[in-house]
Amino acid sequence: MIPQRIAGRATQRVPAQESGAEGLKSLRKAIRVLECFSLQEPRLPLTDIARKVGLPLSTAHRILTTLRTVGIVEQEGDRDLYRLGLKLLELGSMVLTNLEVHREAMPYIEELVRETGETVHLGVFDGAQVVSIEKMDSPHGLASNVTIGKGAPAYCTGVGKALLAFQPEEVVDRICRTQLAAYTAQTVTDPDKLRKELARVRAQGYAVDNMEHQVDVRCVAAPIRDHSGRVVASLSVSGPATRIPKDRIPTLAVRVREVAAKLSTRLGYTGR
C-alpha cells in the first residue's frame, strides 16, 4: 500500500473495498437495532437496545442518533425511550402500494371511468403530499394538472383529504403547522377548519374537493384499506363543476365508496 502524505503526515489510503465493508457492517447493525422493536416492546431505552443487539452503549447511541435524524426512529421528548418513526410507515406504504394497490386497482379505475364518465385518480400519501400513482382521463376531457408521480397538497385535494383524515394526529399537526397556501378562493387555509373537515371525512367515509385545488373542478374521493385496516391509498372521481354540480356529489360518493371498498377487499380488508 502506497503512503499518501497529507498536511505533512504520512497516512494510509483506505481501500474502497474495506470502506464498503465497514459501511455494510454499520447497515447490518442499524437493521439489528430496528429489529429490537416489536408489538410487545414498541418503546425501548438505550440500555435495552444495546443489550439486545450486543453493542456498546456508545455505538448503539450513535446508530440511534443517525436513524433519528432521518425520522426512522423517534425519541420521546427528553426521555431515554426510543420508538420506530413515521418514516418507516411512509416507506412501508409505498412498498405496499407498489406491490398490491397499483396492481389490483386498474379494473376498478376503468369501472369508475366507464360508469361516471369522469377522470379517476389513485393516490398515496408520502408523508407530506398526496402522490398520484395512476390516472385515467375522462372521455369528455378534463383540464387536470395532476400528473402521475407528481405530488399535490393533501389538505385541499379529494384524494389527499381522504388519506390525511386517517393519518396519525402528529402527521395532521405537522401539516397544519405548515403554511396552508390558498390555491383558489375555496381553499381551506385555517388549521381548525381543516381539522373539522378531516373529522367530517372520517365520519362520512369520503372527501370532497369543492374547487379547492383547481378553479371549477370538483372531486369526490374515498379511502382504500389494506388487510390490517390501515388506509394506504385513495380513489377519486374528478370533473368540471358544470358536470359535477353539488347535487351530484352524494350519488358519486356512494359509488366511489363502493368501488374503494371492493378494492380494499381485494387487498384483504374484511371490514373489521
N, C-alpha and C positions, 0 to 999 in steps of 0.2 A: 504494500500500500504506500502510495507516494505522499510524504508530508506536504501539507499546504500551509504556508506562512500567512497569518492574518494579524495585523496590528503588532508586528514584531514577535509573535509567538508561533511556534510550530504546532499545528493541530492536525488531527487525522480526519480525512474525508470519510463520512459515514456512507457506506454503500447504500444505494437506493433500495436494494433487496432487504437489508437489515432494517431500514427505516419503515418500509412497508410492513415488515413482520411485527414491529412494535405497534404500529397503528392497528393491525389486526388483533393483537393481544388486547389493546385498550378497548376495541369494539366488543370483543368477547366478554370482557369484564363488565362493560356497560350493559350488555344484554343480560348477564347473570344478575346484575343489580335490579333490572326491571322485572326479572322473573321471581324476585323475592316477594313481590306483592301478590295478593290473592283476594278472593271474596271474603275469606276468613280473616285476613290481615291486610285491609286496604290502606292502613296507615302504619308506618314503622319508624322508630327512631334510628338515628345513625348507627348506634352501637349494635342494634339487632341486624341491620343490613350488613354491616361489616362482618359480623359473626356468621351470618348465613352464607355469605359469599366467600368467606375465608380471606378477607383483605385487611390490611392495616387501616386504622381509622382515617389516617390522612389520605390514603388512596381512595377509599370509599367516599370521603367528603369531596375530594376533587372531582370524582366522576359525577356525583350528585349535583355539584355546583354547575358543571358543564351542561348536564341534562336540564337543570332548572332554567338556565339562560335561554334555552330554545323551547321551553314550555312542555317538555316531555315528562318532567316531574314537577311537582309544586311543593313548597314548604308552607306549613300552616303558621302564618304570621311569624312571630319570634320563637315559636316552639320548635323543639327538636323532633318534629314529626314530618315525614315526607309521604306523599301520595302520588299516584300516577296523574299526569297532567292532561289537559284538554287537547293538546296537540295529538296525542295518541288516538283520541276519539275522531279527530278530523282525518287523520291518516287512515284509520280503520274504515271510516265511512267511505272514503274514496276507493279503497281496495274493494269493499263490498259492492259498491256501485258498479265498478268496472267489471266485476265478476258476475254479478247477478242482475241488478236492476236494468242496466242497459241491454243486456242480452234478452231479458224477458219482456221488455216494455214495448217493442215495436208493434206487435199486433194490437195492443191497447191504444197506442197512439194513432194508428191507422183507423181503428174503430171510432175514436172520438172525432177525428177529422171528417170521416165519412158521415157520421151522424149529425154533427153540428155545422159542418161547412166552414169551420174557423181554424185558425192556426193553433197547434198544440205544442207545448214545451215540456220537457222533462228536465228538472233541475236538482242540484245537490248543493249543500251548504259547505263552504270551505273554511268556516270559522269567522269570516268577515263579510263575505258576499255570497250571493247565490250564483252558481255556475251552470249554464245550460249545457247539458251533455247530449241532448237530442232535440230535434225540432222538425216539424212537418208543416209546411205552409198551407194556408187556406187556398182552395182552388179559385176563390174570389179575390185573393190578394189582400195583403196587409203590410203597410209600411212599418215593419218591426225593426228596431235597431238591436235586437238581441241576436248575438252570434254564438254558435256552438263553441264552447271552450272559453268564452269571454265572461268575466264577472259582471254582475249588476247589483245594485244596492238591495239588500234583503228587506229593508224596512218599508219600501214603497213599491214593491212588485208582488204580484199574486203568489208566484212560486216561492219568492223569498219569505213572505209573511207566513205561508203555510209551513215553512221549515222553521223559521225563527220562533214561532209560537211554542214550539216543542223542544227548544234548546234549554240547557240548564240556566238558572237565573243569573249566574255570573256572566254568561255569554250575552244575555239580553242587556244586562247592566253595562257591559263593555261597549255594546253597540250604541246604547243610549248616551253614553259619555262622549261619544264622537260627535262631530258636528253633523246634524241631520240636514243635509242640503235639500233645498226645495227645487225639484225638477219641473214642477208645474204649480199652478195655483192651488191644486188639490193635495199636494204632498203634505203628509203629517210630519211636522218637524218638532213638535213638543213631546219630550220623552214620556210624560204622564199620559198623554193621549195615545201614544204608541203602545204603551203597556196595556191600556184599556182595550185597544184594538186587538192586540195579541190574545188577551183573555177572551174576547168575543170569538176569535178564530178557534180557540181551543173548545169553547162551548158549542159552537155550531158545526165544527168539523170541516170548515172550508174558509178560504180567504178571498177577499175581493180587492182588486186594484182598480179603484174608481178614477181613472185618468190621473193617477198619482205619479207615474213614471214617464208616460208619454201623453201628450195632449190628444184628446179624443180617442183614446184606446182604453178599453176595459178588459179585465182579466178575472177569471174565476179559477181557483186552484184548490187542490186537496192533497193532504199528506199521504205518503206511502210508507208503510211499516214493514220491518223485516220479521224474522221468526221470533225475535225477542220482544217485539212490540215497539222497538225504537224507530222513530221517524228517520228514514235515511234518504228520502227524496220527495219530490212533489210533482204533480202533474197539473197542467193548466190549459185552459181554453182562452184564447185572446182574439179580439176583433175590434173593429171600429165601433165607436159608441153608437153610431147610427144603426149597426147591425146587432149590437148588444145593448139595447136600452135597459133601464133599471128593472123593468117588469119582466125581463127575460132571465135575470140573474138567478132567481130561485130554481127555475127549471134546469138551467145549466149546472147549478150547484149540485142538484140531486144526481145528475148524470155523471159529473166529474167525480163525485164521491163514490158512486157505484163502480166506476172503472178503476179508480185508485184502490178501492177495496179488493177488487178482483186481482189486481196486480200484487197487492200485499199478500193475498192468499197464495199466489204463485211463489212468493218469497218465504212462505212458511208461517205467516201470521195466522193465528187461529181465532183472534178476537178477544183473547184473554189478556 
